[in-house]
Amino acid sequence: MTSYIFKRLLLMIPTLFGVLLLTFVVIQFVPGGPVEQMVSQLQGREAGGEGAQASRSDYRGRQGLSPKQVEEIKTLYGFDKPAHERFWLMLKSFAKLDLGQSFYQRKAVWDLIKEKLPVSISLGLWTFFISYLIAVPLGVAKAVRAGSRFDLVTTLLVLIGYAIPGFVLGVALLVIFGGQLQWFPLRGLTSSNWEELSWGARIVDYLWHITLPVVAMVLGSFAVTAMLTKNAFLEEIRKQYVMTARAKGLSERQVLWKHIFRNALIPIVTGFPSAFIGAFFTGSLLIETLFSLDGLGLLSYESVIRRDYPVVLGTLYLFTLIGLVTKLISDLCYVWVDPRVKFD
């Protein structure tokens, strides 16, 4: 086990290196970088569509600025160094967990992540727990009543919910419950006077604001888990040890919860770490944009649009590292849930 963990940790290094290298190379060929945007701003122009990369000297936006001014701008953003030198400096900073400083917000990337993290944590935690609290009992009930009208109706409803994109559902919820009925707020995670409220009123206000975004994210997210739970239970129900347990006179409740439950939950439990982390960092961009929630998804999107490369690369490095560690934890959960699994 120790040697396996050590090997997996070592494999994270080339994986991280490959992800960062590929992204860094792509960035070098993306038009409209920070140098071009700054030049366009200085000339009173918009910084879109005049694209060429930072190293091109024939970029039209540079007309009217002296070469010295252009070099000063390149030095300001660190583009006065060769690409390989900038990549090496970035790797050394990342190795020390220094994610750099934003070009436009003049803040450390770590500080920006800390500012946006509460919103993503709110969405992620509620989505994760509500999804599993609905999906697992529903999947068990569907497996026990497989082929019944309940199974067919719930399958139809689950598939309809899964087929509706969260963004489309969010728009419908906003129009109906936020606009027409005015039962819920249209934007934000808290009200403007949240600091003045009592603790009880703050909790109610927070839940009032988070309801629609969470409903929009949950409706389609539990479908896969529910169907996976159902199929896992059905597979275990048909095995020989279940027939043996029934032959011994055990009740269906004892057979289900004492014999089937642990084995059937192996694929579900081992997916907990990935689902838990993924709820924070995936699938929330459109929801955050729609409900004006300033979280990590919106931060990453705006950074890409504005060519804020330190934020893009810093968040990518952090998310990739978290993803690799989460994958390792998921694999180790197999041994924890089922001691029969041996990595060697």
Order of alpha helices (4+ residues) and beta strands (2+ residues): alpha-alpha-alpha-alpha-alpha-alpha-alpha-alpha-alpha-alpha-alpha-alpha-alpha-alpha-alpha
